[in-house]
Every structure is written in C-alpha cells, then in structure tokens.
C-alpha cells in the first residue's frame, strides 16, 4: 500500500454513503447484495477470494439460509488493500481480504471515520515471514542485504513487504530511511523497474517474488523467513454490516472454511483454478499455496498472528502511516468460532505441515513428496522430460523454492538447497568442506 494511495483513499472516503452493498436495510422478500472486496493476484487470500469465488461456496451457503431474502454477491477485484479499505469505510464493501499491514490501516481508518471494521478470520500465513522476499535482477552482483546500502529499492510503502524490508535493513545495520533510496511503487511497476534496471532490488509480497524468479526475471536476495516473524493475510468486515447481517457473515466464514478444506484436499487442482482465474502460472501458485507451500491456510485467529499484528503497529507508526491501533478491539473471533463450531479449537491448535520436497509430474493432479532434497534431485535427473515443476525447502528457513532457482550446497554426500546466496554462504562458512554448486552439478551428483 502506497503513501499516495493512503491519501487517495482518504479522498475516496468523502464520497456519498448511498448505494451501499449488503449493509443496506432489507425487508422480507427483498434482494440483499453482499459486496466482497478481494485481491485475485494476492494468492494467499484465495480462500476468501479467487478460489472461493470459483467454487461458488459462498453463494450456496447464502441460498441455504431460507430467511425470505434473495442474496446476490458482488465480487470486486483490487490490486491492493488500500482501495478495499476506502470502499469499506465508505459503506460500499462489506467484507474484504488483505495482508497484515493493510489490515492495521483498515482498522485505523475505520475507527477514524466512525465506521469500525474487525478482523474476523485468517486466510494464508507463514509463521517465519516467508511470504515476503527481496529480489534482484538475475545478473545482479548483489549477494547480501548489506549490499543494498546506497541502492535504489522498490517496494509498496505500508505493505507487509515494506515491513520486511524495514526490519531486515535494521538488522543489517542500515537505516531504512537514509541508507537506501526507497521508491514507493505498485508491485507491477516495481517489477518493470527491476527489469529495466532503474532499481537495484524489489521487496514485495506473494506472488511477485516467486513469479519473477519463475520467469527468470529475478533472483532472491533476502528470504523474509530469516526474520522469523509471522506474516499473514486475513478477512475484515464492517462492524455495522456484521451486526445487521450476522447470518451472512456466518455463511461467508463457513464457505471460507469449505474453500480451505478444498485447497488442502486438492492442492494441485486448486492451484490450477487460481491460475486460470488470475493468469498466474500454476507452478507459481503452487509454490505458495501447495501442500507444502510457503503459506499455510487456516481461518483460525491464532494468538501468535495477533501478537505479530501488535508488533507491526510500530513499523507503520515509524513510517507515519498511522498512530496507535487498538489491535484487541480490531480482532473479533466470535464469528469464526461460531461458524467453525467444535472444529475451531482443533484449527487453533494446529501447526503447519513440515517442509518437504515435491515434484509435480506433467499431466498429474497430485505431487510426489520426497524425504530429502537429494532424493528429489535423483528423481528429476532420471525423469527430466516428465517433470512439470520441482520444489525444495530452504535448509535453514524451510521456505519452499523452485529447485532450479535455489542455491545448492554440497556437504559431503548431502545436497542442500537455499533460497538466497547469503543463507547458503552462511552454511558453507559454518561447515568445513561444504561448497556451493550449480543446479546442473547438483543433479549430476544426485544421479
């Protein structure tokens, strides 16, 4: 979310509050339009957006209410969370999904304008922060975050990716305000700037880093999971809408839970559905949303995610994007607890699946999992023409990455993948005899 976008959002809030969506009062037998704002290409929100829409679960849940109303869902697709927040606080969007930092701005703006919103569920999360990545051009000589000092870096100010950049620079001993030249750009603009050579690096959220790496237009410089701080996307709803239409909100959360179960049960098919709807390569969608993807999907409002949200406030305050945010007042788990019933406690206690190496064979609707990256390499070496995509988890952070884009280290008989050169070099420095090798050499050693 850009600083300029925040000001534009404020202007949008001055629009008349007529023609509201589902928040309008409806008499018996009337049609109620529920307006859902989502971000199709921010693919960690798919269980409340793209995938949910394609499956039709929300509409089915609404049709099952039998309360005398006819329901219509108006799906509105946006590139970022800022316009969703603007439309929500103008009374024109009832339910929206966005990342953790935009959620805080959503909370602050709603309270400021007397139209409070609440975080009601989570879509996708990563407990270490792996959803955000800093990438550079494929031929860049930059190898560590410290190399960014004095360089031009594109990001979207107010986004989780910007938060990752700020925190990572601080840990590297670089002033995020004075140590780099930061350009506030939309993800697509930043991606073009990186390709054109007008910026040295790009810090962005899912799915941009994986997409650019897959296309051969970027390589990873910093894995957000190195911060070891949770990041997530969630669902926010207007307080007045929730009070007027609790049954609709219940239907939405039940549908989101169904979509989550579908994604877990059919990860390849779900990735293909999202790819078809967004135009993103299915291989990139699966990198994040797959069975062992970078994101874990669960509607539960886990305590560690709420704690992370509280810690994010200071980053936004330092950037002068917001003042204090009452996170406790913003988070409201009553609705999702009711919607999920007895299964909520189980969801709350669940943990992400252990990282694993996967191969997606051509023409298959499922993947093959391997216990070790070397086993995956052996398979790939023997079935090169039959492999659609191969994924391996970073040996340090567990972040999944494309096998052919990873930095490989040979340590005796072991072959270990890393997302970035820096983490690979850190391992090599700590293990005598270990050395980096190319993907080609790693395949040869495995076969």
Protein Blocks (a to p, Z undefined) as FASTA:
>chain_A
ZZklmmmmmmmmmpcfehiaklpccdehiacdddddddfklmklmmmmmmmmmnommmmm
mmmnonopacdddddddfblklmmmmmmnopafbdcddfklmmmmmmmmmmnopacddfb
dfbdcfkopmpccdddfklcbfbfklmgopacdddehiaklmmmmmmmmmnopafklmpc
cddddfklmmmmmmnopafbdcdddfklmmmmmnopaccfbdfklnopacdddddddfkl
mmmmmmlmmmmmmmmmmmmmmmmmmmmlmmmmmmmmnopafklmmmmmmmklmbdcdfbd
cfklmmmmmmmmmmmmmnopaccddfklmpccklmmmmnmmmlmmmmmpccddddddddd
ehiabdcddfbfklmmmmmmmmmmmpfbdcdddfklopacdfklpccddehjbccddfbf
klmmmmmmmmghiacddfklmmmmmZZ
